[in-house]
Amino acid sequence: MYFSIEVLLIYSLCGCLHPSLKHHCQDKKDFQNQGCLRYSFCTTGPTICEKDEVCNFFLQSKKKTVILHSKRYTTMQAFILAAGLGTRLQPLTNHCPKALVEINGIPILRIQIENLIRQGVRYMVVNVHHLADMICNYIKSNNWDAEIVISDERESLLDTGGALKKAESLFNEKEPIIVHNVDILSRINLREMVSYHQTEGNMSTLAVCHRKTSRYLLFDNQKQLIGWRNQSSGEAKWVNGPTAEYTELAFSGISVVEPSLIHLLPPATQPYPIIPEYLSVAKCHRISYFLHTETNWIDVGTPQKLNLAQQWNLSSQK
């Protein structure tokens, strides 16, 4: 289950929310003008929304019934991690940020933004560091069907955990956040992932799959995060001590987090990764996973995978 907003189209030039409807709304704001109509909306609370659809519905008031025409929008928000140096893609990233490296003539960042928009995201934060001006100018020079803001890390690259903490004030505290590495392409159904995250009451939900890797996340039979293992070095980190029974799964660079999780992170005074913080939070909160197939995921952070991505498309979500 994820939050949605009923956008109420009032058929009047003034565009004001009808007085008889005010008691239905927990939070009322004006949306952007659309022709001669103004969208006024109210948060109706958590609802299950399988798809965007236009429908007629009735709202009863004490005085009369008001017939409205509405369109349902999911109020999803996302954080695109785009600040990295792109060292695996050198020399391509010597003079071009990783986020703007192209696949079939299209920058990776555009592919990510458009995929998130297709899946219902209407607010995004993008962090920048390496060749930051190029990314900022690219975002500003395009018209997006979403609001996109910048989290500026020009002074210091903060890694995944520090980046999330630094961007804390930029997010709506009432909605889960999709955290997405810019160099990961996937056909994962993010709406389904967010719905699962909220239904389970997770503090964070990590996209994972069964694939060979050097580092694994470890989960118990209740799908709770209990550890991390580096297969190459043999190093292991446990939430509450070693155990013999667990499932090894590879992290896919995509997660859904509650804004309240960010409050638990250390200050962003220096860089730190997010995985050790997930292990720490898992001591008292539910950190679980969302399983997808390996064929619906590709890391384009190397020249070889970048070439493979030329045959990819995002149309099939599983």
C-alpha positions as CSV (number, residue, x, y, z in Angstrom):
1,M,0.0,0.0,0.0
2,Y,1.3,3.5,-0.8
3,F,-0.1,6.9,-0.4
4,S,-2.0,8.6,-3.1
5,I,-3.5,12.0,-3.5
6,E,-7.0,12.6,-5.0
7,V,-6.7,15.6,-7.2
8,L,-10.0,17.4,-7.2
9,L,-11.0,19.3,-10.4
10,I,-13.5,21.9,-9.4
11,Y,-15.4,23.1,-12.5
12,S,-15.2,26.9,-11.8
13,L,-12.9,29.6,-12.9
14,C,-12.0,30.6,-9.4
15,G,-10.5,27.2,-8.7
16,C,-11.2,27.3,-4.9
17,L,-12.0,24.2,-2.9
18,H,-15.7,24.2,-2.3
19,P,-16.4,25.0,1.4
20,S,-18.5,21.9,1.8
21,L,-15.4,19.7,1.0
22,K,-13.0,21.3,3.4
23,H,-13.8,18.9,6.2
24,H,-12.7,16.0,4.0
25,C,-9.2,17.3,3.7
26,Q,-6.3,16.9,6.1
27,D,-4.0,19.0,4.1
28,K,-5.1,21.4,1.4
29,K,-2.8,23.1,-1.1
30,D,-3.1,24.7,-4.5
31,F,-1.5,22.8,-7.4
32,Q,-0.3,24.3,-10.7
33,N,-2.8,26.0,-13.0
34,Q,-4.0,23.8,-15.9
35,G,-5.8,25.9,-18.5
36,C,-8.8,27.6,-16.9
37,L,-8.9,25.1,-14.0
38,R,-6.8,25.1,-10.9
39,Y,-6.1,21.8,-9.1
40,S,-6.8,21.9,-5.4
41,F,-6.0,18.7,-3.6
42,C,-6.3,17.1,-0.2
43,T,-4.5,14.1,1.2
44,T,-7.0,11.4,1.7
45,G,-4.7,9.0,3.5
46,P,-3.3,5.6,2.5
47,T,-5.1,4.0,-0.4
48,I,-4.4,1.2,-2.8
49,C,-4.0,2.5,-6.3
50,E,-3.3,0.0,-9.0
51,K,-3.1,2.5,-11.8
52,D,-3.7,6.1,-12.7
53,E,-7.3,6.5,-13.8
54,V,-9.9,9.1,-14.2
55,C,-13.2,8.4,-12.5
56,N,-16.3,10.2,-11.3
57,F,-17.0,10.0,-7.6
58,F,-19.3,11.6,-5.0
59,L,-18.5,13.3,-1.8
60,Q,-21.3,13.8,0.7
61,S,-21.7,16.9,2.8
62,K,-24.3,17.9,5.3
63,K,-25.9,20.3,2.8
64,K,-25.6,18.6,-0.6
65,T,-23.8,16.1,-2.7
66,V,-21.0,17.6,-4.9
67,I,-20.1,15.7,-8.1
68,L,-16.4,16.1,-9.0
69,H,-14.1,14.7,-11.7
70,S,-10.8,13.4,-10.3
71,K,-7.6,11.9,-11.3
72,R,-5.5,9.9,-8.9
73,Y,-1.8,10.5,-8.6
74,T,0.7,8.6,-6.5
75,T,2.7,10.9,-4.3
76,M,6.0,9.0,-4.6
77,Q,9.4,10.7,-4.1
78,A,12.9,9.5,-5.1
79,F,16.6,10.2,-4.4
80,I,18.9,9.6,-7.4
81,L,22.5,9.0,-6.3
82,A,24.4,10.7,-9.1
83,A,27.4,12.3,-7.4
84,G,29.9,9.5,-7.9
85,L,33.2,9.9,-9.7
86,G,32.5,7.2,-12.2
87,T,36.0,5.7,-11.9
88,R,34.9,2.4,-13.4
89,L,33.8,4.2,-16.6
90,Q,37.0,6.1,-17.1
91,P,38.1,7.6,-19.5
92,L,34.4,8.3,-20.4
93,T,33.9,10.1,-17.1
94,N,37.1,12.3,-17.2
95,H,35.1,15.1,-18.9
96,C,31.5,13.8,-18.5
97,P,29.8,12.9,-15.2
98,K,28.6,9.3,-14.9
99,A,25.0,10.5,-14.9
100,L,25.3,12.0,-18.4
101,V,27.1,9.1,-20.1
102,E,24.8,8.0,-22.9
103,I,23.2,4.7,-23.8
104,N,21.9,4.8,-27.4
105,G,22.4,8.6,-27.4
106,I,20.3,9.1,-24.2
107,P,22.0,10.1,-20.9
108,I,21.7,7.6,-18.1
109,L,20.1,10.3,-15.9
110,R,17.3,10.9,-18.4
111,I,16.6,7.2,-18.5
112,Q,16.3,7.1,-14.7
113,I,14.2,10.2,-14.4
114,E,11.8,9.1,-17.2
115,N,11.5,5.6,-15.7
116,L,10.7,7.0,-12.2
117,I,8.1,9.4,-13.8
118,R,6.4,6.5,-15.6
119,Q,6.1,4.7,-12.3
120,G,4.4,7.6,-10.5
121,V,7.3,9.6,-9.0
122,R,6.6,13.3,-9.1
123,Y,9.3,14.6,-6.8
124,M,13.0,13.8,-7.1
125,V,16.3,14.8,-5.4
126,V,19.5,14.4,-7.4
127,N,22.9,14.7,-5.6
128,V,25.9,16.1,-7.5
129,H,29.6,16.3,-7.0
130,H,31.8,15.4,-9.9
131,L,31.3,17.9,-12.8
132,A,28.2,19.1,-10.9
133,D,27.5,22.1,-13.1
134,M,27.0,19.8,-16.1
135,I,24.3,17.8,-14.3
136,C,22.6,20.9,-12.9
137,N,22.5,22.6,-16.3
138,Y,21.2,19.4,-18.0
139,I,18.3,19.2,-15.5
140,K,17.5,22.9,-15.8
141,S,17.5,22.8,-19.6
142,N,14.8,20.2,-19.8
143,N,11.1,20.2,-19.1
144,W,10.2,17.3,-16.8
145,D,6.9,16.0,-15.6
146,A,8.2,16.1,-12.1
147,E,9.9,18.5,-9.7
148,I,13.6,17.9,-9.5
149,V,15.9,19.5,-6.9
150,I,19.6,19.3,-6.3
151,S,21.5,18.1,-3.2
152,D,24.9,19.8,-3.6
153,E,27.9,17.9,-2.6
154,R,30.5,19.9,-4.5
155,E,32.5,20.5,-1.3
156,S,32.7,16.9,-0.2
157,L,31.5,13.6,-1.8
158,L,29.6,11.9,1.1
159,D,29.0,8.3,-0.1
160,T,25.6,6.8,-0.1
161,G,24.8,7.1,3.7
162,G,26.2,10.7,4.1
163,A,24.4,11.7,0.9
164,L,21.0,10.6,2.2
165,K,21.6,12.4,5.5
166,K,22.6,15.6,3.8
167,A,19.5,15.6,1.6
168,E,17.2,14.9,4.6
169,S,15.5,18.4,4.7
170,L,14.6,18.1,1.0
171,F,12.2,15.3,1.4
172,N,8.5,15.1,2.5
173,E,8.5,13.4,5.9
174,K,5.2,11.7,5.2
175,E,6.1,9.6,2.2
176,P,8.6,6.8,1.7
177,I,11.7,7.6,-0.5
178,I,12.9,5.4,-3.4
179,V,16.7,5.6,-3.2
180,H,18.2,4.7,-6.7
181,N,21.8,4.5,-7.9
182,V,22.0,6.4,-11.2
183,D,24.0,3.6,-12.9
184,I,21.5,0.9,-12.2
185,L,18.9,0.1,-14.9
186,S,16.0,-2.1,-13.9
187,R,12.6,-3.2,-14.9
188,I,11.5,-3.6,-11.3
189,N,8.0,-2.5,-10.6
190,L,8.7,0.2,-8.1
191,R,5.1,0.9,-7.4
192,E,4.7,-2.7,-6.3
193,M,7.9,-2.4,-4.2
194,V,6.6,0.7,-2.4
195,S,3.3,-1.0,-1.8
196,Y,5.0,-4.0,-0.3
197,H,7.2,-1.8,1.8
198,Q,4.2,0.0,3.3
199,T,2.1,-3.2,3.7
200,E,4.9,-4.8,5.7
201,G,5.6,-1.8,7.8
202,N,9.3,-1.8,6.9
203,M,11.7,0.9,7.9
204,S,13.6,0.1,4.7
205,T,13.0,-2.4,1.9
206,L,16.0,-3.4,-0.2
207,A,15.8,-4.6,-3.8
208,V,17.7,-7.9,-4.1
209,C,18.2,-10.9,-6.4
210,H,19.9,-14.2,-6.6
211,R,23.1,-13.5,-8.5
212,K,26.8,-14.1,-8.0
213,T,28.6,-11.2,-6.3
214,S,31.5,-10.6,-3.9
215,R,29.2,-9.1,-1.2
216,Y,25.9,-10.5,0.1
217,L,23.2,-9.3,2.4
218,L,22.1,-11.9,4.9
219,F,18.4,-12.4,5.9
220,D,16.6,-14.8,8.3
221,N,13.5,-16.8,7.5
222,Q,11.3,-13.8,8.4
223,K,13.1,-11.8,5.7
224,Q,14.7,-9.6,8.3
225,L,18.2,-8.3,7.6
226,I,20.7,-10.0,10.0
227,G,24.1,-9.5,8.4
228,W,26.5,-8.8,5.6
229,R,29.3,-10.9,4.1
230,N,32.3,-10.2,1.9
231,Q,32.9,-13.4,0.0
232,S,36.3,-12.4,-1.2
233,S,37.8,-11.3,2.1
234,G,35.7,-13.5,4.4
235,E,34.7,-10.4,6.5
236,A,31.2,-10.6,8.0
237,K,29.1,-8.1,10.0
238,W,26.1,-9.3,12.0
239,V,23.2,-7.4,13.5
240,N,22.9,-9.6,16.6
241,G,25.8,-12.1,16.4
242,P,26.6,-14.9,13.9
243,T,24.0,-17.5,13.0
244,A,24.2,-20.6,10.8
245,E,20.8,-20.2,9.1
246,Y,20.4,-17.4,6.6
247,T,19.7,-16.5,3.0
248,E,22.3,-14.8,0.9
249,L,21.0,-12.2,-1.5
250,A,22.7,-9.6,-3.7
251,F,21.8,-5.9,-3.2
252,S,20.6,-4.2,-6.4
253,G,21.3,-0.6,-5.6
254,I,17.7,0.3,-5.1
255,S,15.8,0.7,-1.8
256,V,12.7,2.2,-0.3
257,V,13.3,4.0,3.0
258,E,11.1,5.8,5.5
259,P,12.0,9.4,6.1
260,S,12.3,8.5,9.8
261,L,15.2,6.3,9.0
262,I,17.2,9.3,7.9
263,H,16.8,10.8,11.4
264,L,18.7,7.8,12.8
265,L,21.7,8.3,10.5
266,P,24.9,10.0,11.8
267,P,25.6,13.6,10.8
268,A,26.9,14.1,7.3
269,T,30.2,15.6,8.4
270,Q,32.1,13.0,6.6
271,P,31.4,10.3,4.0
272,Y,30.0,6.9,5.0
273,P,28.1,4.1,3.2
274,I,24.5,3.2,3.8
275,I,24.8,-0.6,4.2
276,P,26.5,-0.5,7.7
277,E,23.8,1.9,8.8
278,Y,21.0,-0.5,7.6
279,L,22.7,-3.1,9.8
280,S,22.7,-0.8,12.7
281,V,19.0,0.2,12.2
282,A,18.0,-3.4,11.8
283,K,18.8,-4.0,15.5
284,C,15.5,-2.2,16.5
285,H,13.6,-1.8,13.2
286,R,12.5,-4.0,10.3
287,I,14.8,-3.9,7.3
288,S,13.6,-6.4,4.8
289,Y,13.9,-7.1,1.0
290,F,12.0,-7.1,-2.3
291,L,13.1,-10.0,-4.5
292,H,13.3,-9.5,-8.3
293,T,14.8,-11.5,-11.1
294,E,18.4,-10.9,-12.2
295,T,17.3,-10.4,-15.9
296,N,15.4,-7.3,-14.8
297,W,18.5,-5.5,-13.6
298,I,21.8,-4.3,-15.0
299,D,24.7,-2.3,-13.5
300,V,25.9,0.0,-16.3
301,G,28.9,1.3,-14.2
302,T,31.5,-0.4,-16.4
303,P,32.2,-0.1,-20.2
304,Q,31.3,-3.8,-20.7
305,K,27.9,-3.4,-19.1
306,L,27.3,-0.1,-20.8
307,N,27.6,-1.9,-24.1
308,L,25.2,-4.6,-23.0
309,A,22.7,-2.0,-22.0
310,Q,22.4,-0.9,-25.7
311,Q,19.9,-3.8,-26.1
312,W,18.0,-3.0,-23.0
313,N,14.5,-1.6,-22.5
314,L,12.5,-0.7,-19.4
315,S,9.1,-1.6,-20.8
316,S,8.7,-5.0,-19.0
317,Q,8.5,-4.6,-15.2
318,K,8.7,-7.7,-12.9
